[in-house]
Structure formats: structure tokens, C-alpha cells
Amino acid sequence: MTKALESFTITPAGEDYLLQIEDEDGETIDLAVSVDQLDLMMEEIERNLDAEDDAEIAIDADDEPEDN
């Protein structure tokens, strides 16, 4: 079963970072992540948001009346 994200934090931990993720039930998971991994996460988030924006633009364009 998929759970909803409640919150997350990213804090420095030596040369890496600690990514703490809390779900809707209050359960948490702590992950050690590198700067490279954080960069990859940010790139993936940006790609998904850009794709969503592109899809919304395409939908808006479909709603525009055609010139006849």
C-alpha cells in the first residue's frame, strides 16, 4: 500500500546528508545520501514537474478555439 508523504528533512551529516522521510502514519525512515544522489533527486523532480507543466500547456492549447 502506498502511503502519503507527510514531511521530509535534509540535514548535513559529515560529507553526506541525512534524508529523513515521515509518512502519514508518523513512521520515519532515515537515509544517508550523497550530494550526487541529492542532485539526481532534484533533476528527477524537475523533469516530472516540467512534464506536468508541458501536459497542462497541451491541454490549454486544446481548449483554444480554432480559426476557421
NUMARKE-966704 format. One record per residue (C-alpha): residue in one letter; x, y, z. Coordinates in steps of 0.25 Angstrom, whole numbers, plus 5000, padded with zeros to 4 digits. Layout:
REM residues N
AXYZ
...
This chain:
REM residues 68
M500050005000
T500550144996
K500650245008
A500550395006
L501750475010
E501550565022
S502950635022
F504450615020
T505650685024
I507050685019
T508250725028
P509750715027
A510350595033
G511850605031
E512250595016
D510850535013
Y509350575017
L508350515025
L506950505018
Q505850475028
I504550445022
E503250435030
D501950375025
E500550405028
D500550305040
G501750375046
E502750265042
T504050315038
I505250265030
D506650315031
L507550305019
A508950355017
V509050415003
S510250474996
V510250614989
D510150534975
Q508950464980
L508250594984
D508550654971
L507950534964
M506750544972
M506550694969
E506750664954
E505650554954
I504750654962
E504950764952
R504750664940
N503450624945
L502950764948
D503350804935
A502650694928
E501450724936
D501550874932
D501650834917
A500450744919
E499650854925
I500050944913
A499650844903
I498250834910
D498150984910
A498450994895
D497450884892
D496350974899
E496651094890
P495651114879
E496151094865
D496251204854
N495351154842
